Amino acid sequence: MKIKFWSLWIIVFQILFFFNILVLAEAPKNYLKGKFYKTVKNHFLVATDKMSDSRFKETVIIMLDNSEEGSWGLVINKPLGFITLNQLIDISQDIKIEKKELYNIEIPVFWGGPVDENKIFVLHSKDYKSETTKSYKDISVSRDYSILFDIVEKKGPKKSLIILGFSGWGSGQLEGEMEDDGWVLSEFNLDIVFDKESIQKWPKAYKNSFIRL
């Protein structure tokens, strides 16, 4: 039963999340729709001083995908604090018993954006892979509970960020915000992603920002 549970869980999340995430990022009814640019993906999206949304003040987002249908990424510089493992997960009784001794361990958690803030993403180095791992440029994302246990047991990736929620935009929405000077792009940098001093991520990324052409 345990194997069937994990297999079903993995299939469901691969279908619902990785292949349909852009559908979940609905744009508001009235917004400035900008011109689509392919250069957004695999870059940092960095908030400027003109950012009007207070939630994204001095924010750095790693952009994992964008198309003419929409865009999504994960905020990397907004720590929420330390949260115990049992506050993060809700899984079958069999696994709870097996991993009971790990449940009170506290792990650092980040805010990834205002969409689906109850969903967990693990942004990590490419030295680790599970059945739910999706590989991006120089970095990976996993979404199964086993990676959380591996991290607390020191069996996980060398570098990782545990993130709640994601940032998503509908068709042309992000491009409109960029044309309104709310965001600039910056070169992707692994050292910035996993910098232990989260407060330094925004100034470092902003310093390396450039005007999109």
C-alpha positions in Angstrom: 0.0 0.0 0.0 2.8 2.4 0.8 4.4 2.0 -2.7 1.0 2.6 -4.4 0.4 5.7 -2.3 3.7 7.3 -3.2 3.3 6.4 -6.9 -0.2 7.9 -7.1 1.0 11.0 -5.2 3.9 11.5 -7.6 1.7 11.1 -10.8 -1.0 13.5 -9.5 1.5 16.2 -8.6 3.4 15.9 -11.9 0.2 16.3 -13.8 -1.4 19.0 -11.7 1.6 21.1 -11.1 4.4 20.9 -13.6 2.3 20.7 -16.7 -0.6 23.0 -15.7 1.0 25.6 -13.4 0.5 28.4 -15.9 -3.2 27.8 -16.0 -3.3 28.5 -12.2 -1.7 31.9 -12.6 -4.8 34.0 -13.6 -4.3 37.6 -14.5 -6.6 40.3 -13.1 -9.4 41.5 -15.3 -7.8 44.9 -16.0 -4.1 45.0 -16.5 -1.4 46.4 -18.8 -0.7 43.6 -21.3 2.9 43.8 -22.5 4.7 42.3 -25.5 6.0 38.8 -24.9 9.7 38.3 -24.6 11.5 34.9 -24.5 14.4 36.4 -22.4 12.5 36.3 -19.1 13.1 32.5 -18.5 16.2 31.5 -16.6 16.9 35.0 -15.3 16.3 36.8 -12.0 13.3 39.0 -12.0 14.2 41.9 -9.7 11.8 44.5 -8.3 12.7 48.1 -8.8 12.0 51.2 -6.7 8.9 51.7 -8.8 7.3 48.4 -7.8 3.7 49.3 -6.7 2.8 46.0 -5.1 4.1 46.1 -1.5 4.3 42.3 -1.4 7.1 42.4 -3.9 9.2 45.3 -2.5 12.9 44.5 -2.9 12.1 41.0 -4.2 14.2 38.6 -6.3 12.4 35.9 -8.3 14.0 33.1 -10.2 12.0 32.8 -13.4 11.5 29.1 -14.2 9.2 29.3 -17.1 7.4 31.8 -19.4 5.4 31.6 -22.6 2.7 33.6 -24.3 0.2 32.0 -22.0 1.9 33.1 -18.8 4.9 33.0 -16.5 5.9 31.6 -13.1 8.8 31.7 -10.7 9.9 31.5 -7.1 10.8 34.3 -4.7 14.2 33.5 -3.2 14.8 36.3 -0.6 11.8 36.3 1.7 12.5 34.0 4.7 9.4 33.2 6.8 11.4 31.7 9.6 11.9 28.2 11.0 9.0 25.8 10.8 8.8 22.2 12.2 8.4 19.4 9.7 5.1 18.4 11.1 3.7 21.8 10.4 4.6 21.5 6.7 3.3 18.1 5.8 0.1 16.1 6.0 0.8 12.5 4.8 -0.3 9.0 5.4 -0.3 7.4 8.9 2.3 4.8 7.8 4.9 7.5 6.9 4.1 9.5 10.1 5.0 6.5 12.2 8.1 5.7 10.2 9.4 9.2 10.4 8.0 10.3 13.8 11.3 11.1 15.3 11.9 13.8 12.6 8.7 15.7 13.0 9.9 18.2 15.6 12.9 19.3 13.6 12.8 22.9 12.5 13.8 23.9 9.0 14.1 27.3 7.3 11.2 28.2 5.0 10.8 30.9 2.4 7.8 32.7 0.9 7.7 31.9 -2.8 4.9 34.2 -3.9 1.2 34.9 -3.3 -0.2 32.0 -5.4 -1.0 28.7 -3.6 0.9 29.6 -0.5 0.1 26.3 1.1 2.0 24.4 -1.6 5.6 23.3 -1.0 8.5 23.7 -3.5 12.1 22.7 -2.9 14.5 24.6 -5.1 17.8 22.8 -5.0 21.2 22.0 -6.5 21.3 19.4 -9.3 23.1 16.8 -7.3 19.8 15.4 -6.0 16.9 13.8 -8.0 13.7 12.1 -7.1 10.7 11.0 -9.2 9.1 14.5 -9.0 12.3 16.5 -9.8 12.1 18.8 -12.7 15.4 20.2 -14.0 15.9 23.8 -15.1 19.0 25.7 -16.1 21.6 24.9 -13.4 18.9 24.2 -10.8 16.1 21.8 -10.0 12.7 21.8 -8.3 11.2 18.8 -6.4 7.8 18.5 -4.9 7.6 15.2 -3.0 7.7 14.9 0.8 10.6 12.5 0.7 13.0 15.4 -0.1 12.0 17.1 3.1 12.9 14.0 5.1 16.1 13.6 3.2 17.1 17.3 3.9 16.5 16.9 7.7 18.4 13.6 7.7 21.3 15.2 5.8 20.7 13.0 2.8 19.3 15.6 0.5 20.8 18.1 -2.0 23.9 20.0 -0.9 22.0 23.3 -1.3 18.3 23.9 -1.1 15.5 26.4 -0.3 12.2 25.2 1.0 9.5 27.5 -0.4 5.8 28.0 0.2 3.8 29.3 -2.7 4.9 30.7 -6.1 4.6 33.8 -8.2 2.5 33.6 -11.3 1.3 35.8 -14.1 -1.3 35.4 -16.8 -0.8 36.1 -20.5 1.2 39.4 -21.0 0.7 40.4 -17.3 4.4 40.2 -16.3 5.5 41.9 -19.5 3.1 44.8 -18.7 4.5 45.1 -15.2 8.0 45.2 -16.7 7.1 47.8 -19.3 5.7 49.8 -16.4 9.2 49.7 -14.8 8.2 47.5 -11.9 10.7 44.8 -12.7 14.1 44.4 -14.4 16.0 41.3 -15.3 19.3 40.1 -13.9 21.7 37.3 -14.8 20.9 34.1 -12.9 23.5 33.3 -10.2 23.6 30.2 -8.0 25.6 32.0 -5.4 22.8 34.5 -5.0 20.1 31.9 -4.9 21.7 30.1 -1.9 23.3 33.0 -0.2 22.8 32.5 3.5 22.3 36.3 4.0 18.9 36.7 2.3 19.0 40.5 2.9 22.0 40.7 0.4 20.2 38.9 -2.5 18.2 41.9 -3.7 21.1 44.4 -3.8 23.4 41.9 -5.5 20.8 40.9 -8.1 19.8 44.6 -8.7 23.4 45.6 -9.2 23.7 43.1 -12.0 20.4 44.0 -13.6 20.0 45.0 -17.2 17.5 46.6 -19.6 15.6 44.1 -21.6 15.9 44.5 -25.3 
